[in-house]
Amino acid sequence: GAALAGLDEAWDGARSRRTRASGLLRINAPRLAMDWLLVPLAARLAARYPDVTMEVRLDEGLADVVGEGFDAGVRVAGMVAAEMVAVRLAPAFRTAVVATPAMLAAYGAPPASVAALAESGMCIGYRMTTSRGIYRWELRDEAGREVAVEVRGRLIVGDMMAALEAARGGLGFAYAYEPMVRAELASGRLVEILPGSAIEEPGMALYYPRSAAAVPKMRAIVDVVRRG
């Protein structure tokens, strides 16, 4: 199947300079990218290239986009394999540990250190799809070192968006990407805990195999991403 898909892409590429961008563009992405990045991208794509249909598969694992029949994927830029072409979808951003004001009032004083946060027993964990392990929160400790912190809590979910939903319900502290919660932090619906512990992620990227670079529908979405 993957070999036939490669032949299809090669044929599309050979005809690309005479072919109008059209068809089904299959994208694999984590759920956190949907509202934040892919809905606005789909709207711009529809406006500029109405004959291209975007299909999104929400997947928290590290999918083999070629082997699984996707045209492209979306991931944190640092997670994209070197042999892929990557186009920046979102610039570098901070992480944030958040909770509701009501949860903090019930809990008492917020944790004063990364170690205290880990020992609080109030962290909402999420299980990684590929490794099946519980994600260790990547934070910066009081000495300025980046550390991977094993956290504990009373709830484990399947992805970052679910952890945020649980935090909004007052169930504990959630680890998130700051752009996802920026509006809620500004409005006071959520509060950031230990802002000095945040690390910087290298941004989000749309990535695809080099063999697909000349395919009209891929050129179309790259054009939309680069134009913004």
C-alpha positions as CSV (number, residue, x, y, z in Angstrom):
1,G,0.0,0.0,0.0
2,A,2.8,2.4,0.9
3,A,4.6,1.6,-2.3
4,L,1.5,2.2,-4.4
5,A,0.9,5.5,-2.6
6,G,4.5,6.5,-3.5
7,L,3.8,5.7,-7.1
8,D,0.6,7.8,-7.0
9,E,2.6,10.7,-5.5
10,A,5.3,10.4,-8.2
11,W,2.7,10.4,-10.9
12,D,1.0,13.5,-9.4
13,G,4.4,15.2,-9.2
14,A,5.2,14.5,-12.8
15,R,1.9,16.2,-13.8
16,S,2.1,18.9,-11.2
17,R,3.0,21.8,-13.4
18,R,0.0,21.3,-15.5
19,T,-2.4,20.1,-12.8
20,R,-4.7,22.3,-10.7
21,A,-4.5,21.6,-6.9
22,S,-7.4,19.3,-6.0
23,G,-8.2,16.2,-4.2
24,L,-8.1,14.8,-0.6
25,L,-5.3,16.0,1.6
26,R,-4.9,13.6,4.6
27,I,-3.3,15.0,7.7
28,N,-2.3,13.3,10.9
29,A,-2.2,15.6,14.0
30,P,-2.6,15.6,17.8
31,R,-5.9,16.8,19.1
32,L,-4.4,19.9,20.6
33,A,-3.6,21.2,17.1
34,M,-7.2,21.2,15.9
35,D,-8.8,24.4,17.2
36,W,-5.5,26.2,17.7
37,L,-4.0,25.6,14.2
38,L,-5.9,23.3,11.8
39,V,-9.4,25.0,11.9
40,P,-7.9,28.4,10.8
41,L,-5.6,26.6,8.3
42,A,-8.6,24.7,6.8
43,A,-10.5,27.9,6.4
44,R,-7.6,29.6,4.5
45,L,-7.1,26.5,2.4
46,A,-10.8,26.4,1.4
47,A,-10.7,30.1,0.5
48,R,-7.6,29.9,-1.7
49,Y,-7.9,26.3,-3.0
50,P,-11.6,25.3,-3.1
51,D,-10.9,22.0,-4.9
52,V,-8.7,20.6,-2.1
53,T,-10.4,18.8,0.8
54,M,-8.6,18.5,4.1
55,E,-9.2,15.3,6.1
56,V,-7.7,15.3,9.6
57,R,-7.0,12.2,11.7
58,L,-6.5,13.1,15.4
59,D,-3.7,10.9,16.7
60,E,-1.6,11.4,19.8
61,G,1.1,8.8,18.7
62,L,4.1,9.3,16.4
63,A,2.4,8.1,13.2
64,D,4.4,6.9,10.2
65,V,2.6,9.3,7.8
66,V,3.9,7.6,4.7
67,G,3.3,4.0,5.9
68,E,-0.2,4.9,7.2
69,G,-1.3,6.6,4.1
70,F,-1.2,10.3,5.2
71,D,0.0,13.2,3.0
72,A,1.3,15.2,6.0
73,G,1.5,15.4,9.7
74,V,1.6,18.1,12.4
75,R,3.8,17.8,15.5
76,V,6.1,19.9,17.7
77,A,8.9,21.0,15.5
78,G,11.6,19.1,17.4
79,M,9.8,15.8,17.0
80,V,9.9,15.8,13.1
81,A,12.2,13.3,11.5
82,A,15.2,14.7,9.7
83,E,14.3,13.2,6.4
84,M,10.9,15.0,6.3
85,V,10.3,18.5,4.9
86,A,9.0,20.7,7.8
87,V,7.1,24.0,7.4
88,R,6.6,26.1,10.5
89,L,2.9,26.4,11.6
90,A,3.4,28.2,14.9
91,P,6.5,29.9,16.3
92,A,8.3,28.9,19.5
93,F,6.1,28.9,22.6
94,R,6.2,28.4,26.4
95,T,4.7,25.6,28.4
96,A,2.4,26.4,31.4
97,V,1.2,24.5,34.4
98,V,-2.4,25.7,35.1
99,A,-5.3,25.3,37.5
100,T,-8.6,27.1,38.3
101,P,-8.7,29.7,41.0
102,A,-11.3,27.6,42.8
103,M,-9.1,24.6,42.8
104,L,-6.2,26.6,44.2
105,A,-8.5,28.1,46.9
106,A,-9.5,24.6,48.0
107,Y,-5.9,23.3,47.8
108,G,-4.4,26.2,49.8
109,A,-1.1,27.8,48.8
110,P,0.1,26.7,45.4
111,P,3.3,24.6,45.2
112,A,6.4,26.7,45.8
113,S,8.8,24.5,43.8
114,V,8.9,21.9,41.1
115,A,9.6,19.3,43.7
116,A,6.5,20.4,45.7
117,L,4.4,20.3,42.5
118,A,5.6,16.7,41.8
119,E,4.7,15.7,45.4
120,S,1.4,17.4,45.5
121,G,-0.6,14.4,44.3
122,M,-2.8,16.9,42.3
123,C,-1.2,16.7,38.8
124,I,-3.4,15.4,36.0
125,G,-1.3,12.9,34.0
126,Y,-1.6,11.7,30.5
127,R,-0.6,8.4,29.0
128,M,1.4,8.6,25.8
129,T,0.0,6.6,22.9
130,T,3.2,5.2,21.4
131,S,5.2,4.3,24.5
132,R,2.2,3.8,26.8
133,G,4.2,5.5,29.6
134,I,2.9,8.5,31.7
135,Y,4.3,11.7,30.3
136,R,6.9,13.3,32.4
137,W,6.4,17.0,32.6
138,E,9.3,18.9,31.1
139,L,10.1,21.8,33.4
140,R,12.9,24.1,34.6
141,D,13.8,23.7,38.2
142,E,14.9,26.4,40.6
143,A,18.6,25.9,39.5
144,G,17.6,26.6,35.9
145,R,18.0,23.0,34.8
146,E,15.5,21.3,32.4
147,V,14.1,18.3,34.2
148,A,11.6,15.6,33.3
149,V,9.3,15.3,36.3
150,E,7.3,12.3,37.3
151,V,4.0,13.6,38.6
152,R,1.2,12.0,40.6
153,G,-2.5,12.6,40.8
154,R,-5.9,11.0,40.9
155,L,-6.6,11.2,37.1
156,I,-4.8,10.0,34.0
157,V,-6.1,10.9,30.6
158,G,-5.1,10.2,27.0
159,D,-3.9,13.6,25.8
160,M,-3.1,17.2,26.7
161,M,-6.6,18.5,25.7
162,A,-8.3,16.1,28.0
163,A,-6.0,17.1,30.9
164,L,-6.9,20.7,30.3
165,E,-10.6,19.8,30.3
166,A,-10.1,18.1,33.7
167,A,-8.2,21.1,35.0
168,R,-11.0,23.4,34.0
169,G,-13.3,21.1,36.1
170,G,-11.1,21.7,39.1
171,L,-9.5,18.3,39.2
172,G,-5.9,19.4,39.6
173,F,-2.9,20.9,37.8
174,A,-2.5,20.4,34.0
175,Y,0.5,20.8,31.8
176,A,-0.2,22.7,28.6
177,Y,1.2,24.8,25.8
178,E,0.7,28.4,26.7
179,P,-1.0,29.5,23.4
180,M,-3.7,26.9,24.2
181,V,-4.6,28.7,27.5
182,R,-3.6,32.3,26.8
183,A,-7.1,33.6,26.6
184,E,-8.1,31.8,29.8
185,L,-5.0,33.1,31.7
186,A,-5.8,36.6,30.6
187,S,-9.4,36.3,31.7
188,G,-8.5,34.7,35.0
189,R,-10.4,31.5,34.3
190,L,-7.1,29.7,34.8
191,V,-4.0,30.6,36.8
192,E,-0.4,29.7,35.9
193,I,1.5,27.9,38.6
194,L,5.3,28.3,38.9
195,P,5.8,30.4,35.7
196,G,9.5,30.3,36.2
197,S,9.4,26.5,35.6
198,A,8.2,26.9,32.0
199,I,10.4,25.7,29.1
200,E,10.3,26.8,25.5
201,E,9.2,24.4,22.8
202,P,10.5,25.0,19.2
203,G,7.1,25.6,17.7
204,M,4.7,23.4,15.6
205,A,5.4,22.2,12.1
206,L,3.5,20.7,9.2
207,Y,5.8,18.0,7.8
208,Y,5.7,15.7,4.8
209,P,8.0,13.4,2.7
210,R,10.3,15.1,0.2
211,S,8.7,12.9,-2.6
212,A,5.4,14.8,-2.1
213,A,6.9,18.3,-2.4
214,A,5.8,18.7,-6.1
215,V,2.3,17.3,-5.7
216,P,-0.2,20.2,-6.3
217,K,-2.3,19.7,-3.2
218,M,0.8,19.7,-1.1
219,R,2.1,22.8,-2.8
220,A,-1.3,24.4,-2.1
221,I,-1.2,23.8,1.7
222,V,2.4,24.8,2.0
223,D,1.5,28.0,0.1
224,V,-1.3,28.7,2.6
225,V,0.9,28.0,5.6
226,R,3.7,30.3,4.4
227,R,1.3,33.1,3.5
228,G,-0.3,32.9,6.9
